[in-house]
Amino acid sequence: MLTLGALLTASLISLQALSVARAFVSAESLWSKSTFTAVLALQQFLEIGLEDDLDRFGDAMMVPFAMRRARAAIEAPDVPLEQAQQYLVDAGVEPADATPMTYLYRLVADMAWAQSTVQRLASADEYVDRLLAVAAQVPRQAERPVDPQDLLRLRADLRRLADHLSTAQHQFGDRLSDLSRQGVRLGIFMTVLLATALAVGASINSLRLQRQDAARGAALEVANERLRLATQSDRLGVFEWPVGTDHIWLDPRCCELYGLPAVPTAVSVERSVLWSRTADQDQPELRDALEQAAARREMFKHRYRICSAPETMRDVEITGLFSAATGRLRMVGVLRDVSEDVRRAQAEADLQAQQAAAQTQARLLSRLSHELRTP
């Protein structure tokens, strides 16, 4: 369970890391697009002089400056991350991406690989500032025409800045791509490692459960052997009845007591067959006692007679317990032949009756003899 939890956690972390990496790549794309737009707008303003191009340049420059402020806010530990997140949103980053970006950046800001990555973007700040300085040198519409020498110089400056910004953008983009690939490989490695650990743990747990099942099976077999020994020594028959069904499972001894064909193992017998072999006079009392015991789920014990063969009546005693441990009410019990006990008890009762009659007869004869001797 612990390994499965770790696997799920690693998977979630990997997915979140990929999501944040995508957000950083998207932010880098916004930065690149805005600087490219700014350079293009300034070039058009230099050549034509329309104020709309200058406005478009100002709007585009807001993105790199907003991202620079966000980076500074994240690197300052006393500045709330909410402020950095707002700067990113102002730069065009989705609000849902701004939160994990700021948290991850502050978390890894002191790590060497993070500092080297950010340094590639920070190196472009100088060229952004230069671009702003060049924009301040471009004459406005009222100051036109531009001196040809100044025009050539400004054109050259813009081309160099465009090249520098493009180089910085490619370096930062390549670094982000490398980190993304490393993150994917790390996520795959951790997932495979934890999945392997989970498989090994599952195999070990399966072996442990198999050993436990084998031990329980051996213990059950020993218990069954003891039960068979006990039932065989006392000539007991074992039965099982799923309450509410029309079939009862009888072991070979129960089948023998009911006069059924001999079987090597337990068999399912219809209740109607057993009722047909129960003495008619005993059936009503047996049914009532059985229903009451089932309703109360108490121990059931009763004696009745079985006609196991033509003109052969056998006295048996049934003892059973009701249980719903398996999810269904069942009665498990034993059947014992008490014919000898009944005959012995009857013989003792007859003997006692004969002795009582003999004693009564002796007293009568003694009294009669006394009366005859006395005039």
C-alpha positions in Angstrom: 0.0 0.0 0.0 2.9 2.4 0.8 4.5 1.6 -2.5 1.3 2.2 -4.4 0.8 5.5 -2.6 4.4 6.5 -3.5 3.7 5.5 -7.2 0.6 7.6 -7.3 2.4 10.5 -5.6 5.3 10.3 -8.1 2.9 10.2 -11.0 1.0 13.3 -9.8 4.3 15.1 -9.2 5.5 14.2 -12.7 2.3 15.4 -14.2 2.4 18.6 -12.3 6.1 19.1 -13.2 5.2 18.6 -16.9 2.4 21.1 -16.5 4.7 23.7 -15.0 7.4 23.1 -17.6 4.7 23.7 -20.3 3.8 26.9 -18.5 7.4 28.1 -18.6 7.7 27.3 -22.2 4.5 29.2 -22.9 5.9 32.2 -21.0 9.1 32.0 -23.0 7.1 32.0 -26.1 5.2 35.1 -24.9 8.6 36.9 -24.2 10.0 36.0 -27.6 6.8 37.0 -29.5 6.7 40.3 -27.6 10.3 41.2 -28.2 10.0 40.3 -31.9 6.9 42.5 -32.2 8.6 45.3 -30.4 11.6 45.2 -32.8 9.4 45.0 -35.8 7.2 47.9 -34.6 10.2 50.1 -33.9 11.7 49.3 -37.3 8.4 50.4 -38.9 8.3 53.5 -36.8 11.8 54.3 -37.8 11.1 54.0 -41.5 7.5 55.5 -41.6 7.1 57.4 -38.4 3.5 56.4 -37.6 2.5 56.8 -33.9 0.5 53.6 -34.0 3.8 51.7 -34.5 5.2 53.4 -31.5 2.2 52.5 -29.4 2.5 48.9 -30.6 6.1 49.0 -29.6 5.2 50.2 -26.1 2.5 47.5 -25.7 4.9 44.8 -26.7 7.6 46.0 -24.3 5.2 45.7 -21.4 5.6 41.8 -21.5 9.4 41.5 -20.9 9.3 44.3 -18.3 6.4 42.5 -16.4 8.3 39.2 -16.5 11.4 41.0 -15.2 9.4 42.4 -12.3 7.9 39.0 -11.6 11.3 37.4 -11.5 12.6 40.0 -9.1 9.6 39.6 -6.9 10.1 35.8 -6.7 13.8 36.1 -6.0 13.0 38.5 -3.1 12.0 36.3 -0.1 10.1 39.2 1.6 7.8 39.8 -1.4 4.5 37.9 -1.4 4.2 35.4 -4.3 0.8 36.9 -5.1 2.5 40.0 -6.4 4.8 38.0 -8.6 1.8 36.1 -9.9 0.0 39.3 -10.8 3.0 40.4 -12.8 2.9 37.2 -14.7 -0.8 37.6 -15.4 -0.1 41.1 -16.6 2.5 39.6 -19.0 -0.2 37.3 -20.5 0.4 34.1 -18.5 -2.7 32.2 -17.6 -3.7 32.7 -13.9 -3.8 28.9 -13.4 -0.2 28.6 -14.6 1.1 31.6 -12.7 0.7 30.1 -9.2 2.7 26.8 -9.7 5.3 28.8 -11.7 6.0 31.1 -8.9 6.0 28.4 -6.2 8.4 26.2 -8.2 10.7 29.1 -9.1 11.0 30.2 -5.5 11.5 26.6 -4.4 14.4 25.9 -6.8 15.8 29.5 -7.1 19.0 28.7 -5.1 19.8 25.6 -7.1 22.7 25.8 -9.6 20.7 24.5 -12.6 17.9 26.9 -12.0 20.3 29.9 -11.7 22.1 29.0 -14.9 18.7 28.7 -16.7 17.4 32.0 -15.4 20.7 33.7 -16.2 20.2 33.0 -19.9 17.0 34.9 -19.8 18.4 37.7 -17.5 21.2 38.2 -20.0 18.6 39.5 -22.4 17.5 42.2 -20.0 20.5 44.3 -21.2 19.3 44.1 -24.8 15.8 44.9 -23.8 17.1 48.1 -22.1 19.1 48.9 -25.2 16.1 48.5 -27.3 14.3 51.0 -25.1 17.2 53.3 -25.4 17.2 53.1 -29.2 13.5 53.8 -29.3 14.2 57.0 -27.4 16.7 58.0 -30.1 14.2 57.5 -33.0 12.8 60.9 -34.0 9.1 61.6 -33.7 7.0 62.6 -36.6 7.5 66.3 -35.9 11.3 65.9 -36.0 11.3 64.3 -39.5 13.1 63.9 -41.9 15.8 61.8 -40.2 19.4 62.4 -40.9 20.6 59.6 -43.3 23.6 58.9 -41.1 21.4 58.6 -38.0 19.0 56.4 -39.9 21.8 54.0 -40.9 23.1 53.9 -37.4 19.7 53.2 -35.9 19.0 50.5 -38.5 22.3 48.8 -37.6 21.6 49.1 -33.9 18.1 47.5 -34.3 19.5 44.6 -36.4 22.2 43.9 -33.8 19.7 44.0 -31.0 17.3 41.8 -32.9 20.1 39.3 -33.4 21.1 39.4 -29.7 17.5 39.0 -28.6 17.0 36.1 -31.0 20.2 34.4 -29.7 19.1 34.9 -26.0 15.7 33.5 -26.8 17.1 30.4 -28.5 19.5 29.8 -25.6 16.8 30.1 -23.0 14.4 28.0 -25.1 17.0 25.3 -25.6 17.7 25.2 -21.9 14.0 24.9 -21.1 13.7 22.1 -23.6 16.6 20.2 -22.0 15.1 20.6 -18.6 11.7 19.4 -19.8 13.3 16.3 -21.4 15.3 15.6 -18.2 12.1 16.0 -16.2 10.3 13.6 -18.4 13.1 11.1 -18.1 13.2 11.5 -14.4 9.5 11.0 -14.1 9.7 7.9 -16.3 12.5 6.6 -14.2 10.7 7.2 -10.9 7.5 5.6 -12.3 9.3 2.6 -13.6 11.3 2.3 -10.3 8.2 2.5 -8.2 6.2 0.2 -10.5 9.0 -2.3 -10.2 9.0 -1.9 -6.4 5.2 -2.3 -6.5 5.5 -5.5 -8.6 8.2 -6.9 -6.3 6.1 -6.0 -3.2 3.0 -7.6 -4.7 5.0 -10.8 -5.5 6.3 -10.9 -2.0 2.9 -10.3 -0.5 1.4 -12.9 -2.8 4.0 -15.4 -1.6 3.3 -14.5 2.0 -0.5 -14.9 1.4 0.2 -18.3 -0.3 2.2 -19.4 2.7 -0.6 -18.3 5.0 -3.2 -20.0 2.9 -1.1 -23.2 2.9 -0.7 -22.9 6.7 -4.4 -22.4 7.2 -5.2 -25.2 4.8 -2.9 -27.5 6.7 -4.4 -26.5 10.0 -7.9 -27.0 8.5 -6.9 -30.4 7.3 -5.6 -31.3 10.7 -8.9 -30.1 12.2 -10.8 -32.1 9.7 -8.8 -35.2 10.5 -9.5 -34.7 14.2 -13.2 -34.3 13.5 -13.2 -37.4 11.3 -11.4 -39.3 14.1 -13.9 -38.1 16.7 -16.9 -38.8 14.5 -15.6 -42.2 13.5 -14.8 -43.2 17.0 -18.3 -42.4 18.2 -19.9 -43.5 15.0 -21.3 -40.0 14.4 -22.6 -38.7 11.1 -21.9 -35.1 10.0 -24.4 -33.0 7.9 -24.8 -29.5 6.6 -28.0 -27.8 5.7 -28.1 -24.4 4.0 -31.3 -23.1 5.6 -34.1 -22.4 3.1 -32.9 -24.9 0.5 -34.2 -28.3 -0.3 -30.9 -30.2 -0.1 -28.8 -31.4 2.8 -25.2 -32.5 2.6 -24.7 -35.9 4.3 -21.4 -37.7 5.0 -21.1 -41.5 4.5 -22.1 -42.2 8.1 -25.3 -40.1 7.8 -26.2 -41.9 4.5 -25.7 -45.2 6.3 -28.0 -44.2 9.2 -30.7 -43.2 6.8 -30.3 -46.5 4.8 -29.1 -44.7 1.7 -26.6 -46.2 -0.8 -23.0 -46.2 0.4 -20.9 -43.2 -0.8 -17.2 -42.4 -0.4 -17.6 -38.7 0.3 -20.3 -36.3 1.3 -23.3 -36.0 -1.1 -26.3 -33.7 -1.5 -29.6 -35.4 -0.7 -33.1 -33.9 -1.1 -34.9 -33.2 2.2 -38.0 -35.0 0.9 -36.0 -38.2 0.8 -35.0 -37.8 4.4 -38.5 -36.9 5.5 -39.9 -40.0 3.7 -37.6 -42.2 5.9 -38.6 -40.4 9.1 -41.3 -42.0 11.2 -44.7 -40.5 10.5 -45.5 -40.1 14.2 -42.2 -38.1 14.8 -42.4 -35.7 11.9 -44.7 -33.0 13.3 -42.7 -32.7 16.5 -39.4 -32.7 14.6 -40.6 -30.0 12.2 -41.8 -27.7 15.0 -38.6 -28.1 17.0 -36.5 -27.4 13.9 -38.4 -24.3 13.0 -38.1 -22.9 16.5 -34.4 -23.5 16.7 -33.8 -21.9 13.3 -35.9 -18.8 14.3 -33.9 -18.4 17.5 -30.6 -19.6 16.0 -30.0 -21.7 19.1 -28.6 -25.2 19.5 -30.9 -27.8 18.1 -31.1 -31.3 19.8 -33.9 -33.8 19.2 -34.5 -37.6 19.0 -36.6 -39.3 16.4 -37.0 -42.5 14.5 -35.7 -43.5 11.1 -37.1 -46.3 8.9 -33.7 -47.2 7.4 -35.0 -50.5 5.9 -38.3 -52.2 5.5 -39.7 -53.0 9.0 -36.5 -51.7 10.5 -36.8 -48.7 12.8 -33.7 -46.9 14.2 -33.6 -44.3 16.9 -31.3 -41.3 16.2 -30.3 -38.1 18.0 -29.6 -35.0 16.0 -27.5 -32.1 17.3 -26.9 -28.9 15.3 -25.8 -25.3 15.4 -27.0 -22.4 13.3 -24.4 -19.9 11.9 -24.4 -17.1 9.4 -20.6 -16.6 9.4 -20.4 -17.2 5.6 -23.1 -14.7 4.8 -25.9 -17.3 4.7 -27.7 -19.1 7.5 -26.5 -22.7 7.7 -27.0 -25.5 10.1 -24.1 -27.9 10.8 -24.4 -30.8 13.1 -24.0 -34.5 13.8 -26.4 -37.5 13.8 -25.9 -40.3 16.3 -27.5 -43.7 16.5 -29.1 -44.0 19.9 -31.1 -47.3 19.2 -29.0 -49.2 21.8 -29.5 -46.4 24.3 -33.2 -46.4 23.8 -33.4 -50.2 24.0 -31.3 -50.2 27.1 -33.4 -47.5 28.7 -36.5 -49.4 27.8 -35.1 -52.6 29.2 -34.2 -50.8 32.4 -37.7 -49.3 32.6 -39.3 -52.7 32.0 -37.0 -54.3 34.7 -38.0 -51.6 37.1 -41.6 -52.1 36.3 -41.3 -55.8 36.8 -39.5 -55.3 40.1 -42.1 -52.9 41.3 -44.9 -55.4 40.3 -43.0 -58.2 42.1 -42.7 -56.1 45.2 -46.4 -55.2 45.1 -47.3 -58.9 44.6 -45.1 -59.9 47.5 -46.7 -57.3 49.8 -50.2 -58.5 48.8 -49.3 -62.2 49.4 -47.7 -61.4 52.7 -50.8 -59.5 53.9 -53.1 -62.2 52.6 -51.1 -64.8 54.5 -51.3 -62.8 57.6 -55.0 -62.4 57.3 -55.4 -66.2 56.8 -53.4 -67.0 59.9 -55.2 -64.6 62.1 -58.7 -65.8 63.1 
